[in-house]
Amino acid sequence: MAWVRWRGHCAELLATIYENGRSRQRCLANLRGAYAVPEEIRQQVTTQYPHLRIDWAAIDAALAQGPPGAAPLTPVQQTWLTVETALRQWAHDETLGWPDERACLLRAANVLTHWRANEPGGNVTR
């Protein structure tokens, strides 16, 4: 299972990987100050670590909360996050729609991410 660790205002995607009977924390990706994991990084991590189960919705929710000390999400931001998550899940479900429709869903999710990130009063470090 993967999780987000904040180092200042930068986030890292980490997972515990077992090698030779020993557990090690491994940095899967540096997410910098992202508000959601970009598609390129999702694909890279999924390709590089196919055996890991990653709950991308939980990762995006952790990123949305921001670093320790950030202001909590506003109700509007929380709503946008919920819709973003649903759009991304639908876009990755290959049984739904055509590839161009899935690309539209991802673009719509990215618009909501941008809105959420730029909402006044949200994710501001106290």
Sequence and secondary structure as in RCSB ss.txt:
>XXXX:A:sequence
MAWVRWRGHCAELLATIYENGRSRQRCLANLRGAYAVPEEIRQQVTTQYPHLRIDWAAIDAALAQGPPGAAPLTP
VQQTWLTVETALRQWAHDETLGWPDERACLLRAANVLTHWRANEPGGNVTR
>XXXX:A:secstr
 EEEEEETTEEEEEEEEEETTEEEEEEEEEEET SS  HHHHHHHHHH TT    HHHHHHHHHH STTB    H
HHHHHHHHHHHHHHHHH TTSS HHHHHHHHHHHHHHHHHHHHSTTSS B 
